[in-house]
Amino acid sequence: MAPKQPHFPARAERVIFLFLDGGPSHLDTFDWKPELAKVGGDASARYLAPVFPFRPRGERGLMISDAFPHLAGMATNCAC
């Protein structure tokens, strides 16, 4: 039951692990899924609809949630 030697020698001396619980879901912020909004509103649906509505913003019509009104006002014509 002795531990086995690893295949490669360890090189990391320290590890930083961040667990950030409680942030907004990607489905409620920038990940616009129109089919999820259609299917998710039903009580028997398997998926939840987004909490905030999405609207096209800026010159390119980027779909951004109403959860970020200040950010949505700064949407521009960048090719990001």
C-alpha positions in Angstrom: 0.0 0.0 0.0 3.0 2.3 -0.3 2.4 5.3 -2.7 3.8 4.9 -6.2 6.4 7.2 -7.7 4.9 9.7 -10.2 5.7 9.3 -13.9 7.3 12.8 -14.0 9.0 14.8 -11.2 6.9 17.5 -9.7 7.9 21.0 -10.7 5.3 23.2 -9.0 6.2 24.6 -5.6 2.9 26.3 -4.8 -0.7 26.2 -6.2 -3.3 28.9 -5.9 -6.9 27.5 -6.1 -9.7 30.0 -6.4 -13.3 28.9 -5.8 -15.6 31.8 -6.4 -19.1 30.8 -5.4 -22.2 32.9 -6.0 -21.5 34.7 -9.2 -24.0 35.1 -12.0 -24.4 32.2 -14.5 -23.0 32.6 -18.0 -26.5 32.0 -19.3 -27.7 35.1 -17.5 -24.9 37.4 -18.6 -23.3 37.1 -22.1 -24.2 33.6 -23.4 -27.4 34.4 -25.4 -29.4 31.2 -26.2 -32.7 32.0 -27.8 -33.9 28.4 -27.7 -33.3 28.3 -24.0 -35.5 31.3 -23.5 -38.3 29.6 -25.5 -38.1 26.2 -23.8 -37.2 27.3 -20.3 -40.3 29.2 -19.4 -42.5 26.1 -19.2 -43.2 24.6 -15.8 -42.4 21.1 -17.1 -39.2 22.2 -18.8 -35.9 20.6 -17.9 -34.0 23.9 -18.2 -34.5 27.3 -16.7 -35.0 30.4 -18.8 -32.6 33.3 -18.3 -33.5 35.6 -15.5 -32.8 38.9 -17.4 -33.9 39.6 -20.9 -31.3 40.0 -23.7 -31.4 42.9 -26.2 -29.1 43.9 -29.1 -26.6 46.5 -28.0 -24.2 48.8 -29.8 -23.7 49.2 -33.5 -23.2 45.5 -34.2 -26.2 44.4 -32.2 -24.3 42.3 -29.6 -26.8 40.5 -27.4 -26.1 41.6 -23.8 -28.3 40.9 -20.8 -30.1 43.6 -18.9 -28.2 42.5 -15.9 -25.4 44.8 -17.0 -27.0 48.1 -18.0 -23.8 50.2 -17.7 -21.7 47.7 -19.7 -24.4 47.4 -22.3 -24.3 51.2 -22.8 -20.6 50.9 -23.6 -21.0 48.3 -26.4 -19.3 49.5 -29.5 -18.4 48.3 -33.0 -15.2 46.5 -31.9 -14.4 43.2 -33.7 -13.5 41.5 -30.4 
